[in-house]
Amino acid sequence: MNKELTKRTFRYLLSVILVVGLLFSANPVFSQADSSDSSEDTAEEVTPNGSTAESLRQEIENRNTLLQKILEEREEVEKNLEETSKQKNSLVREIRTIDYSINQLNLSIKANKLILERLDLEITSLGRDIRSIEESIQNKKSTVAKLMVELQQRDRENILIIFLKNKSLAESVSEAQSIVTLNSDLTVSAEELRNFQYEMVQKLSEEQGKQRNKKIEGSNLINRQYIVRDQKDYKNQVLAQTKNQERVYESQIAEIDEKQEEISRIIEEFEDQLRAAFDPSLLPLKRPGVIGFPVEEPLITQYYGPTKFAQRAYRTKTHTGVDFRARLGTPILAAFYGKVAAVDNNDKGTSRWRRYQYGRYVVIEHENNLSTLYAHLSRVVVEEGDTVQRGDLIGYSGNTGYSYGAHLHFGLYWAPSIQYKKIAPAAGFVPVGVTIDPADYLPNSRQLSSLDDAR
């Protein structure tokens, strides 16, 4: 019986030591940490700027409160903007739309600044947590090391020797029990060490995410400031060219409508010819989620096909893409990984009466023989030839080109069919090709409609 007990005890000891050894060799945090002992009871850490954990939490909460108020203000402005968009097209409506858009952008800029401040505070707080975990890891390493040393010293004695060397049975039992306790303590300490490792990985990952978000918010802030400037210039041009007279505005709108109708007719003829020779079996299998949404909060305002709005407003047989609601300055994301095939602008300047077709746009070619179009952008942050991943920022929504308000026109093409045509009076090149219904490949997009005209 003693022999069997000895075997079980040493097998258990060996397994525990192997587990702890693996923890030390596999985790770089453990191998780099100092093995010196230190007290686990430390005073609340003060950050370089003098903030404690509680004051940091309070500052973060203050930013959240201010941010919520700004978002509520922006929501009211967006309601006004939406109501204005329903009014009859007129100079008054145009100026109100610009003013509301500038107001909405300025509130978004304020929100960006608050989010950046909050992120800085959260990163500081995470830094405190990471330093605390590092200290706990070092303390726990010291504990594990001491337990292993003591176990190694006991390793040379088996149960029989322990009972023979002690003067009494009670002393022998006590020493044997201490070995069992050491084993238990070592197991618990190894588990705690593993938990600290997991928590450290989580905190480091969270910190990395905050840094990434900080970079994105910084980019949003800078680009939205540029968009505000462009909108102010645009308003001044509208007022100057109409001489603030409704009659002049209506005359110029009628002229641009006529020119755009001719551009649409030419594009439809090209695309009808391409579609007639196209084999649909060449397309990827239709299934949801092949491509992602190009905006973070997707809401479709117009679907692909012969929609009422396309026939009434654009005077075309078919709407060649899907329109997403996207307030001015909304980040536009790549729907799938691929290569930027084209970055162009169909507008001849920023004048309201020199804006045609897609305005500022981006085309991305994907490896599955599909290409995506992102049109009416206010700003573009990629260049032709760039490689992008799904979800990467490529630009910001706008109202450039032949558009009745800020939104994103999202088109999907059979990539080999795309051609870039010079179509007067539009500037640059206009992409034409075999268009495909994006809803066949977007995730559950049939449930995202907000308007009757969407269909």
Secondary structure, 3 states (H helix, E strand, C coil): CHHHHHHHHHHHHHHHHHHHHHHHHHCHHHHHCCCCCCCCCCCCCCCCCCCCHHHHHHHHHHHHHHHHHHHHHHHHHHHHHHHHHCCCCCHHHHHHHHHHHHHHHHHHHHHHHHHHHHHHHHHHHHHHHHHHHHHHHHHHHHHHHHHHHHHHHHCCCCHHHHHHHCCCHHHHHHHHHHHHHHHHHHHHHHHHHHHHHHHHHHHHHHHHHHHHHHHHHHHHHHHHHHHHHHHHHHHHHHHHHHCCCHHHHHHHHHHHHHHHHHHHHHHHHHHHHHHHCCCHHHCCCCCCCCCCCCCCCCCEEECCECCHHHHHHHCCCCECEEEEECCCCCEEECCCCEEEEEEEECCCCCCHHHCCCCCEEEEEECCCCEEEEEEEEEEECCCCCCEECCCCEEEEEECCCCCCCCEEEEEEEEHHHCEEECCCCCCCCEEECCEECHHHCCCCHHHCECCHHHC
